[in-house]
Amino acid sequence: MEFTKENMRFYIFMRCKLLESAKLIHETLQTFCGDCACSYQTVCSWVKEFKEGKESLPDCPRPGRPKSCVNEQNIASIKKDIDKDPHTSVRELSDINSLSHVTVHTIITEHLCMKKVCA
């Protein structure tokens, strides 16, 4: 079974209710999850919030730009633009789709598996 963020938060919540220290909670998470365990700092942050009365586990929505613009919609849009004109440059694709050059390049190379693109 793979531990998700929400699973880990629930575990932290329950252990916090049992008055365990953040250090012990983190050590136990590392035993179960290995490298996938959340950091000690994250455990401390959640323990603090739970001690202050927080009881919900999901992340609260945050304002601002999403962490990544590489999503199915943008991948499909880039593919459609390339299919229309295979000689479109990364710069043109980034302008057309309002994405950074790095994002467009990532989509082209990692998601569309194209090796050669115009500069």
C-alpha positions as CSV (number, residue, x, y, z in Angstrom):
1,M,0.0,0.0,0.0
2,E,1.3,3.4,-0.9
3,F,1.0,6.2,1.6
4,T,-0.6,9.4,0.1
5,K,-0.2,12.8,1.6
6,E,-3.6,12.5,3.1
7,N,-2.7,9.1,4.6
8,M,0.3,10.6,6.2
9,R,-1.6,13.5,7.6
10,F,-4.2,11.1,9.1
11,Y,-1.4,9.1,10.7
12,I,0.2,12.4,12.0
13,F,-3.3,13.5,13.3
14,M,-3.9,10.2,15.1
15,R,-0.4,10.0,16.6
16,C,-0.7,13.7,17.6
17,K,-4.0,12.9,19.5
18,L,-2.0,10.2,21.3
19,L,0.4,13.0,22.4
20,E,3.4,11.5,20.5
21,S,6.2,13.8,19.6
22,A,6.8,15.1,16.1
23,K,10.2,13.3,16.2
24,L,8.7,9.9,17.0
25,I,5.9,10.4,14.4
26,H,8.5,11.3,11.7
27,E,10.7,8.3,12.6
28,T,7.8,5.9,12.4
29,L,6.7,7.4,9.0
30,Q,10.2,6.9,7.7
31,T,10.1,3.3,8.8
32,F,6.9,2.7,6.9
33,C,7.3,5.0,3.9
34,G,11.1,5.2,3.5
35,D,12.1,8.0,1.1
36,C,8.4,8.8,0.4
37,A,7.9,10.0,4.0
38,C,7.2,13.6,4.4
39,S,10.0,15.7,5.9
40,Y,10.5,16.3,9.6
41,Q,9.6,20.0,9.0
42,T,6.3,19.0,7.5
43,V,5.5,16.7,10.4
44,C,6.3,19.5,12.8
45,S,4.0,21.9,10.9
46,W,1.1,19.4,10.9
47,V,1.6,18.6,14.6
48,K,1.5,22.3,15.4
49,E,-1.7,22.8,13.4
50,F,-3.4,19.8,14.9
51,K,-2.4,20.9,18.4
52,E,-4.0,24.3,17.6
53,G,-7.3,22.6,16.7
54,K,-7.1,21.9,13.0
55,E,-9.0,18.7,12.2
56,S,-9.3,18.7,8.4
57,L,-6.8,16.7,6.4
58,P,-7.0,18.0,2.8
59,D,-4.8,20.9,1.7
60,C,-6.6,24.2,1.8
61,P,-6.8,25.9,-1.7
62,R,-4.0,28.3,-2.2
63,P,-4.0,31.5,-4.3
64,G,-1.6,31.9,-7.1
65,R,-0.3,30.0,-10.1
66,P,-0.4,26.2,-10.1
67,K,2.9,24.5,-9.5
68,S,3.0,23.0,-13.0
69,C,1.4,24.0,-16.2
70,V,2.1,20.6,-17.7
71,N,-1.4,19.2,-17.8
72,E,-3.5,17.2,-20.3
73,Q,-5.1,20.4,-21.7
74,N,-1.8,22.1,-22.5
75,I,-0.3,18.9,-23.9
76,A,-3.3,18.5,-26.2
77,S,-3.1,22.2,-27.3
78,I,0.7,21.9,-28.0
79,K,0.1,18.7,-30.0
80,K,-2.7,20.3,-32.0
81,D,-0.5,23.3,-32.8
82,I,2.4,21.1,-33.9
83,D,0.1,18.9,-36.0
84,K,-1.1,22.1,-37.7
85,D,2.4,23.3,-38.4
86,P,5.3,21.0,-37.7
87,H,7.8,23.8,-38.2
88,T,6.4,25.9,-35.4
89,S,9.2,26.9,-33.0
90,V,9.1,26.5,-29.2
91,R,9.0,30.3,-28.9
92,E,5.9,30.5,-31.1
93,L,4.3,27.7,-29.2
94,S,5.0,29.3,-25.9
95,D,3.5,32.6,-27.2
96,I,0.4,31.0,-28.7
97,N,-0.3,29.0,-25.5
98,S,0.8,31.5,-22.9
99,L,3.3,29.1,-21.4
100,S,7.0,29.4,-20.6
101,H,9.6,28.0,-23.0
102,V,10.6,25.5,-20.4
103,T,7.1,24.2,-20.1
104,V,6.6,23.9,-23.8
105,H,10.0,22.1,-24.2
106,T,9.0,19.7,-21.4
107,I,5.7,18.9,-23.1
108,I,7.4,18.4,-26.4
109,T,10.3,16.2,-25.2
110,E,8.8,14.3,-22.3
111,H,5.1,14.0,-23.1
112,L,5.0,14.0,-26.9
113,C,8.4,12.2,-27.1
114,M,9.8,14.5,-29.8
115,K,13.5,14.8,-29.9
116,K,14.1,17.6,-32.4
117,V,12.3,20.9,-32.1
118,C,12.9,24.4,-33.6
119,A,14.6,26.8,-31.3
